């Protein structure tokens, strides 16, 4: 009898627990998928944030706090050393070479040879990150620089974004008063107060969207025009950094970099002490802080993935050469580390550990599959990137090479070339004459010591992989000029 009573009590306990279990399951089923905020900064170098560079001249407290609350990647890359191609890769998960999107749109200047044939738009048949998330019920928002097509059918509002504030064909804030209102941007409809700062306006619009869509899920993609030229800073911040620059001793410029044309000399910036650029970096950081604060105030920080990165390296060899990427070699427009290694921070609540640091190799091609997976969106088309979830959990990614293809003469002086990174080794191939250099980045992050002669087998293996990849993505190369034929792989 006692056993029967115990059984009955057990059964009654189970029955009593069933509603609680059903309620818990319902909560899991009804849980909102993670919101997504992406910060994409234009021309921000790896060494331009305090989280990567303790001696950084620029104050970036909000970005640094983001790094402390998420995961910082030490070996994160852009898919290309200039803007449009990397933006294409972030939107599609593909290497830009697949679409012949190998230079900034509108740029293809000849020098010793003509640059490779290229497209100046992101093809309409491409499935974008915004379209993938929108199909899963996400509200989608874009603010800032787009630079992925010449006419409106190629702009954000026709590529999966519900709202577009400021995204059109231009590669910089070249209309109106530049970084200060009135902007005269065709995609900023409501006028700003006279003198309003562009990063502040974009952050305000992003925060407004977050508040209006706090029931989620949403994608907010803030692609700053900052810190691209024209070099224009807020007067109060410029004054601050002029005083700070006076305390930084030493020569601002030094060793010359190999550039085209050969007879033209370009010095590399050695010190970060450009007051206007510093003001632009801090103002961008303030804008990041506005958006992060809105997430906190809306109670959304615990269910929002935040990504912070850049589209190419810092501008160190032209157009005022406002920043230094040292110890990284080169900068924007170069396939050296200074042109392609980027700040990468990802905060994924419940997945990343606060203050975590990863040396896994990642690239802008990985944004699409990572966020699509987090949103539960199926990737049904061919992409090159991988889901970074294992790395975000602190695990190892499956080993893979990363590739770069830049068959153009950059207006920063960069020489046409390709590269492959396998583990610690990076091989650079000059497209003018086919010469290669090999560097062990673990020992030589500045790419100063060519060890190709000491490792002929490694050169052969890596070059074979690179050339096989060229065929896979149907890479195009330099074209003849004045009867002179360039090297061909």
C-alpha positions as CSV (number, residue, x, y, z in Angstrom):
1,X,0.0,0.0,0.0
2,X,2.8,2.4,0.9
3,X,4.4,1.7,-2.4
4,X,1.2,2.4,-4.2
5,X,0.8,5.7,-2.4
6,X,4.4,6.7,-3.2
7,X,3.7,5.8,-6.9
8,X,0.5,7.9,-6.8
9,X,2.4,10.8,-5.2
10,X,5.1,10.4,-7.9
11,X,2.5,10.4,-10.6
12,X,0.8,13.5,-9.1
13,X,4.1,15.2,-8.9
14,X,4.8,14.4,-12.6
15,X,1.3,15.7,-13.5
16,X,1.9,18.9,-11.5
17,X,5.3,19.4,-13.2
18,X,3.9,19.0,-16.7
19,X,2.4,22.6,-16.9
20,X,5.7,24.0,-15.6
21,X,7.6,22.0,-18.2
22,X,5.2,23.0,-21.0
23,X,5.5,26.7,-19.9
24,X,9.3,26.4,-20.0
25,X,9.2,24.9,-23.4
26,X,6.9,27.6,-24.7
27,X,9.3,30.2,-23.4
28,X,12.2,28.6,-25.3
29,X,10.1,28.4,-28.4
30,X,9.0,32.0,-28.1
31,X,12.4,33.3,-27.3
32,X,13.3,36.0,-29.7
33,X,16.3,35.2,-32.0
34,X,19.3,37.4,-31.3
35,X,19.3,41.0,-32.6
36,X,22.3,42.0,-34.6
37,X,24.3,45.3,-34.6
38,X,27.2,45.7,-37.0
39,X,29.6,48.6,-36.8
40,X,31.7,48.9,-40.0
41,X,34.3,51.7,-39.8
42,X,35.9,53.1,-43.1
43,X,39.7,53.1,-43.3
44,X,40.2,52.3,-39.6
45,X,43.6,50.6,-39.0
46,X,44.3,47.6,-36.7
47,X,46.4,49.8,-34.5
48,X,43.8,52.6,-34.3
49,X,42.0,51.3,-31.2
50,X,43.2,51.0,-27.7
51,X,42.1,47.4,-27.4
52,X,44.7,46.4,-30.0
53,X,47.3,49.1,-29.2
54,X,47.9,50.1,-25.6
55,X,50.0,53.0,-26.8
56,X,47.3,54.3,-29.2
57,X,47.2,58.0,-29.7
58,X,43.5,58.0,-30.1
59,X,41.0,57.6,-27.3
60,X,38.5,54.8,-28.0
61,X,36.9,54.0,-24.6
62,X,33.6,52.7,-26.0
63,X,35.3,50.3,-28.4
64,X,37.7,49.2,-25.7
65,X,34.8,48.4,-23.4
66,X,33.1,46.4,-26.1
67,X,36.3,44.4,-26.5
68,X,36.3,43.7,-22.7
69,X,32.7,42.5,-22.9
70,X,33.2,40.2,-25.9
71,X,35.9,38.5,-28.0
72,X,38.7,40.4,-29.7
73,X,40.4,38.7,-32.7
74,X,44.1,39.4,-33.2
75,X,44.2,37.9,-36.7
76,X,41.1,39.2,-38.3
77,X,41.2,40.4,-41.9
78,X,39.4,42.3,-44.6
79,X,38.9,40.4,-47.9
80,X,40.6,43.3,-49.8
81,X,42.8,46.3,-49.1
82,X,40.2,48.8,-50.3
83,X,36.5,49.5,-49.5
84,X,34.0,48.3,-52.0
85,X,35.3,44.7,-52.4
86,X,35.4,44.2,-48.6
87,X,31.9,45.6,-48.3
88,X,30.8,43.1,-51.0
89,X,32.3,40.2,-49.0
90,X,30.6,41.3,-45.7
91,X,27.3,41.4,-47.5
92,X,27.6,38.1,-49.4
93,X,30.0,35.9,-47.6
94,X,32.0,35.6,-50.8
95,X,35.5,36.6,-52.0
96,X,35.0,39.7,-54.1
97,X,37.1,38.2,-56.9
98,X,34.1,36.0,-57.7
99,X,32.2,39.0,-58.9
100,X,35.2,40.8,-60.4
101,X,34.7,43.4,-57.6
102,X,38.4,43.8,-57.0
103,X,38.9,47.5,-56.5
104,X,36.9,50.4,-55.0
105,X,34.0,51.1,-57.3
106,X,35.0,53.7,-59.8
107,X,38.7,53.1,-59.5
108,X,40.9,51.4,-62.1
109,X,44.0,53.5,-62.9
110,X,46.7,52.3,-65.2
111,X,50.4,52.6,-64.5
112,X,53.0,50.2,-65.9
113,X,50.1,48.0,-67.0
114,X,46.3,48.4,-67.1
115,X,44.4,47.1,-64.0
116,X,42.3,44.0,-64.4
117,X,38.8,44.1,-65.8
118,X,36.3,44.6,-63.1
119,X,32.7,45.3,-62.2
120,X,31.7,48.5,-60.4
121,X,28.6,47.1,-58.6
122,X,27.3,44.2,-56.4
123,X,25.3,42.1,-58.8
124,X,21.5,42.2,-58.2
125,X,21.4,38.4,-58.1
126,X,23.6,38.3,-55.0
127,X,21.8,37.3,-51.8
128,X,22.7,39.8,-49.1
129,X,23.0,39.4,-45.3
130,X,20.0,41.7,-45.0
131,X,17.9,39.6,-47.3
132,X,18.8,36.4,-45.5
133,X,17.8,37.9,-42.1
134,X,14.7,39.6,-43.5
135,X,13.5,36.2,-44.7
136,X,13.6,35.1,-41.0
137,X,11.4,38.0,-39.9
138,X,14.2,40.5,-39.0
139,X,13.6,44.3,-39.3
140,X,16.6,45.6,-41.2
141,X,18.3,49.0,-41.0
142,X,21.3,50.5,-42.8
143,X,23.1,53.8,-42.1
144,X,26.2,55.3,-43.6
145,X,28.4,54.4,-46.5
146,X,27.3,51.8,-49.0
147,X,29.5,52.3,-52.2
148,X,28.2,49.1,-53.8
149,X,26.5,50.3,-57.0
150,X,26.0,53.4,-59.1
151,X,22.2,53.8,-59.1
152,X,19.3,53.4,-56.8
153,X,18.4,49.8,-57.6
154,X,21.8,48.8,-56.1
155,X,21.4,50.7,-52.9
156,X,20.5,49.4,-49.5
157,X,16.7,49.9,-49.7
158,X,16.6,47.6,-52.7
159,X,19.1,45.0,-51.3
160,X,17.1,43.8,-48.2
161,X,17.2,46.8,-45.9
162,X,13.8,48.3,-44.7
163,X,15.5,51.6,-44.0
164,X,18.5,53.4,-45.5
165,X,20.0,56.5,-44.0
166,X,22.8,57.8,-46.1
167,X,23.8,54.9,-48.3
168,X,24.3,55.6,-52.0
169,X,27.0,55.5,-54.6
170,X,29.6,57.8,-53.0
171,X,32.7,56.5,-51.3
172,X,32.9,59.5,-48.9
173,X,30.9,62.4,-47.6
174,X,31.8,64.6,-50.6
175,X,28.6,66.6,-50.9
176,X,27.4,69.6,-48.8
177,X,29.7,70.4,-46.0
178,X,31.2,67.0,-45.8
179,X,31.1,65.7,-42.2
180,X,29.0,68.6,-41.0
181,X,25.3,69.4,-41.8
182,X,23.9,70.3,-44.2
183,X,25.0,67.0,-45.8
184,X,23.2,67.2,-49.1
185,X,23.2,63.4,-49.2
186,X,20.4,62.0,-51.4
187,X,19.6,59.3,-48.8
188,X,19.4,61.6,-45.8
189,X,15.9,63.0,-46.2
190,X,15.3,64.9,-42.9
191,X,17.6,67.9,-42.5
192,X,20.0,68.0,-39.6
193,X,20.5,71.0,-37.5
194,X,23.2,73.3,-39.0
195,X,26.6,71.9,-38.1
196,X,25.5,68.5,-36.8
197,X,28.3,66.0,-37.1
198,X,27.7,63.0,-39.5
199,X,28.7,60.2,-37.2
200,X,26.4,61.6,-34.5
201,X,23.5,61.8,-36.9
202,X,24.0,58.2,-38.1
203,X,24.3,57.0,-34.5
204,X,21.1,58.9,-33.5
205,X,19.2,57.3,-36.4
206,X,20.5,53.8,-35.4
207,X,19.5,54.3,-31.8
208,X,16.1,55.4,-32.9
209,X,15.6,52.3,-35.0
210,X,16.7,50.1,-32.1
211,X,14.2,51.7,-29.7
212,X,11.4,51.4,-32.3
213,X,12.1,47.7,-32.9
214,X,13.0,46.6,-29.4
215,X,10.5,43.7,-29.6
216,X,12.9,42.4,-32.3
217,X,14.5,40.7,-34.0
218,X,16.4,43.3,-36.0
219,X,19.6,43.9,-37.9
220,X,21.1,47.4,-37.5
221,X,24.1,47.9,-39.8
222,X,26.0,51.1,-39.1
223,X,28.6,51.6,-41.8
224,X,30.4,54.8,-40.8
225,X,31.7,57.2,-43.4
226,X,34.3,57.9,-40.8
227,X,37.3,57.9,-40.8
228,X,37.6,58.2,-44.5
229,X,38.8,61.5,-46.2
230,X,38.0,64.4,-46.3
231,X,39.9,64.8,-43.0
232,X,37.5,66.9,-41.0
233,X,37.3,66.8,-37.2
234,X,35.0,68.4,-34.6
235,X,36.8,71.6,-33.4
236,X,36.7,70.7,-29.7
237,X,38.3,67.3,-30.4
238,X,40.8,68.8,-32.8
239,X,41.9,71.2,-30.1
240,X,42.2,68.4,-27.6
241,X,44.5,66.4,-29.9
242,X,46.6,69.3,-31.0
243,X,47.6,69.7,-27.4
244,X,48.2,66.0,-27.1
245,X,50.3,65.8,-30.3
246,X,52.6,68.5,-28.8
247,X,53.6,65.9,-26.2
248,X,54.6,63.2,-28.7
249,X,58.3,63.6,-29.7
250,X,60.0,62.1,-32.8
251,X,59.7,62.2,-36.5
252,X,56.3,61.7,-38.0
253,X,57.5,60.2,-41.2
254,X,60.3,57.8,-42.1
255,X,61.3,54.8,-44.3
256,X,60.0,54.9,-47.9
257,X,57.7,52.1,-49.1
258,X,58.0,50.5,-52.5
259,X,55.3,52.1,-54.6
260,X,54.3,52.8,-58.2
261,X,55.5,54.5,-60.2
262,X,59.0,53.5,-59.1
263,X,60.3,57.1,-59.4
264,X,57.7,58.4,-57.0
265,X,58.7,58.4,-53.3
266,X,56.3,57.9,-50.5
267,X,57.2,58.1,-46.9
268,X,55.4,56.0,-44.3
269,X,53.9,57.6,-41.2
270,X,55.8,56.5,-38.1
271,X,53.8,58.2,-35.4
272,X,50.2,58.5,-34.6
273,X,49.8,62.3,-33.9
274,X,47.5,63.7,-36.6
275,X,45.1,65.8,-34.6
276,X,42.3,65.9,-37.1
277,X,42.3,62.2,-37.7
278,X,42.4,61.6,-34.0
279,X,39.3,63.8,-33.6
280,X,37.6,61.7,-36.2
281,X,38.4,58.4,-34.5
282,X,37.2,59.7,-31.1
283,X,33.9,61.1,-32.6
284,X,33.3,57.7,-34.2
285,X,33.9,56.0,-30.9
286,X,31.4,58.3,-29.2
287,X,28.9,57.3,-31.9
288,X,29.5,53.6,-31.1
289,X,28.9,54.5,-27.5
290,X,25.5,56.1,-28.3
291,X,24.3,52.8,-30.0
292,X,25.7,50.6,-27.2
293,X,24.0,52.7,-24.6
294,X,20.7,52.4,-26.5
295,X,21.0,48.6,-26.4
296,X,21.5,48.8,-22.6
297,X,18.6,51.3,-22.0
298,X,16.3,49.2,-24.1
299,X,17.1,46.0,-22.2
300,X,18.5,44.4,-25.4
301,X,22.2,44.0,-24.7
302,X,21.7,40.5,-23.4
303,X,20.2,39.3,-26.6
304,X,22.1,41.3,-29.2
305,X,25.2,40.2,-31.2
306,X,27.5,43.1,-31.7
307,X,30.2,43.1,-34.4
308,X,32.9,45.8,-34.8
309,X,35.3,45.8,-37.7
310,X,36.8,47.9,-40.6
311,X,36.9,47.6,-44.4
312,X,40.6,48.0,-44.9
313,X,43.8,49.2,-43.2
314,X,44.6,52.7,-42.1
315,X,45.6,55.4,-44.5
316,X,49.4,55.7,-44.0
317,X,51.0,56.5,-47.4
318,X,48.8,59.1,-49.1
319,X,46.0,61.7,-48.8
320,X,47.6,63.2,-45.7
321,X,48.9,59.9,-44.4
322,X,46.9,60.5,-41.2
323,X,47.7,57.3,-39.3
324,X,50.5,54.9,-38.6
325,X,49.9,51.1,-38.8
326,X,53.3,50.2,-37.4
327,X,54.6,47.6,-36.8
328,X,52.3,46.4,-39.6
329,X,53.7,47.1,-43.1
330,X,51.9,49.3,-45.6
331,X,48.3,50.4,-45.2
332,X,45.1,51.0,-47.3
333,X,45.7,49.9,-50.8
334,X,48.4,47.3,-49.9
335,X,48.1,43.6,-49.6
336,X,50.6,43.8,-46.7
337,X,49.3,43.4,-43.2
338,X,48.8,47.1,-42.7
339,X,46.3,47.1,-45.5
340,X,44.2,44.0,-44.7
341,X,44.6,43.2,-40.9
342,X,41.6,44.7,-39.2
343,X,40.1,45.4,-35.8
344,X,37.6,42.6,-35.2
345,X,35.4,42.4,-32.0
346,X,32.4,40.2,-31.6
347,X,30.2,40.1,-28.5
348,X,27.7,37.2,-28.6
349,X,25.8,37.0,-25.3
350,X,25.8,33.5,-23.9
351,X,28.6,32.4,-26.3
352,X,31.6,34.7,-26.0
353,X,33.4,35.2,-22.7
354,X,34.0,38.7,-21.5
355,X,37.6,39.8,-22.4
356,X,38.3,36.8,-24.5
357,X,41.1,37.0,-27.1
358,X,41.4,34.7,-30.1
359,X,44.2,34.2,-32.6
360,X,42.0,32.2,-35.0
361,X,42.2,33.4,-38.7
362,X,39.0,35.1,-39.6
363,X,37.9,37.3,-42.5
364,X,35.1,39.5,-43.7
365,X,33.7,36.6,-45.8
366,X,32.8,35.0,-42.4
367,X,30.3,37.6,-41.3
368,X,27.4,36.4,-43.5
369,X,27.5,32.7,-42.5
370,X,28.1,33.5,-38.8
371,X,25.1,35.9,-38.5
372,X,22.9,33.8,-40.8
373,X,23.5,30.8,-38.6
374,X,22.7,32.8,-35.4
375,X,19.5,33.9,-36.9
376,X,18.5,30.4,-38.0
377,X,18.7,31.4,-41.7
378,X,19.7,28.7,-44.2
379,X,22.5,29.5,-46.5
380,X,21.4,27.9,-49.8
381,X,24.0,29.4,-52.1
382,X,27.7,29.0,-52.5
383,X,29.8,31.1,-50.1
384,X,33.4,31.2,-49.1
385,X,33.1,32.1,-45.4
386,X,32.6,29.9,-42.4
387,X,30.4,30.1,-39.3
388,X,32.7,31.4,-36.5
389,X,30.6,29.9,-33.7
390,X,33.3,27.4,-32.7
391,X,35.9,30.3,-32.4
392,X,33.4,32.4,-30.5
393,X,33.0,29.5,-28.0
394,X,36.8,29.5,-27.6
395,X,37.3,26.4,-29.7
396,X,39.5,25.9,-32.8
397,X,38.2,26.5,-36.3
398,X,39.0,24.0,-39.0
399,X,42.3,25.0,-40.6
400,X,42.0,26.8,-43.9
401,X,44.0,29.2,-46.0
402,X,42.9,32.8,-46.6
403,X,43.4,34.5,-49.9
404,X,43.7,38.1,-51.3
405,X,43.6,39.3,-54.9
406,X,44.3,42.9,-55.8
407,X,45.1,43.3,-59.5
408,X,45.2,47.1,-59.5
409,X,47.4,50.1,-58.8
410,X,46.0,51.7,-55.7
411,X,45.9,55.4,-55.4
412,X,47.8,54.9,-52.1
413,X,50.8,53.5,-54.0
414,X,50.1,49.8,-53.5
415,X,51.5,47.4,-56.0
416,X,49.2,44.9,-57.7
417,X,49.5,41.5,-56.0
418,X,47.9,38.5,-54.4
419,X,48.6,36.7,-51.1
420,X,47.8,33.6,-49.3
421,X,48.1,32.9,-45.5
422,X,48.4,29.4,-44.2
423,X,49.0,29.2,-40.5
424,X,51.8,31.6,-39.5
425,X,53.1,31.8,-43.1
426,X,52.1,34.4,-45.7
427,X,53.2,34.5,-49.3
428,X,52.9,37.6,-51.4
429,X,52.9,37.4,-55.2
430,X,53.8,40.5,-57.3
431,X,51.5,40.7,-60.4
432,X,53.8,42.8,-62.4
433,X,56.6,40.3,-62.6
434,X,55.6,37.2,-60.6
435,X,58.2,37.6,-57.9
436,X,57.2,36.2,-54.5
437,X,58.1,36.8,-50.9
438,X,57.5,34.6,-47.9
439,X,57.1,35.7,-44.3
440,X,56.5,34.0,-41.0
441,X,54.1,36.4,-39.3
442,X,54.7,35.0,-35.9
443,X,58.3,36.0,-36.0
444,X,58.0,38.9,-38.6
445,X,54.7,40.7,-38.3
446,X,56.2,43.7,-40.1
447,X,56.9,41.5,-43.2
448,X,60.5,42.7,-43.4
449,X,62.4,39.4,-43.7
450,X,61.8,37.5,-46.9
451,X,62.5,33.8,-46.1
452,X,61.4,32.4,-49.5
453,X,64.9,31.2,-50.4
454,X,65.1,29.2,-47.1
455,X,61.8,27.5,-47.7
456,X,61.5,26.6,-51.4
457,X,59.1,23.7,-50.8
458,X,56.8,25.8,-48.7
459,X,56.8,28.5,-51.4
460,X,56.0,25.9,-54.0
461,X,53.1,24.4,-52.0
462,X,51.6,27.8,-51.0
463,X,51.9,29.2,-54.5
464,X,50.2,26.1,-56.0
465,X,47.3,26.6,-53.5
466,X,47.1,30.3,-54.5
467,X,47.1,29.6,-58.2
468,X,44.5,26.9,-57.8
469,X,42.3,29.4,-56.0
470,X,42.7,31.9,-58.8
471,X,41.1,29.4,-61.1
472,X,38.3,28.6,-58.6
473,X,37.3,32.2,-58.4
474,X,38.1,33.0,-62.1
475,X,40.6,35.7,-61.1
476,X,41.4,38.4,-63.6
477,X,44.9,39.9,-63.9
478,X,46.8,43.0,-65.2
479,X,46.4,43.8,-68.9
480,X,49.0,44.9,-71.4
481,X,49.7,48.6,-71.9
482,X,51.5,50.1,-74.9
483,X,52.4,46.6,-76.2
484,X,54.0,45.6,-72.9
485,X,52.7,42.3,-71.5
486,X,52.5,41.7,-67.7
487,X,53.2,38.4,-65.9
488,X,50.6,35.7,-65.9
489,X,50.2,32.9,-63.3
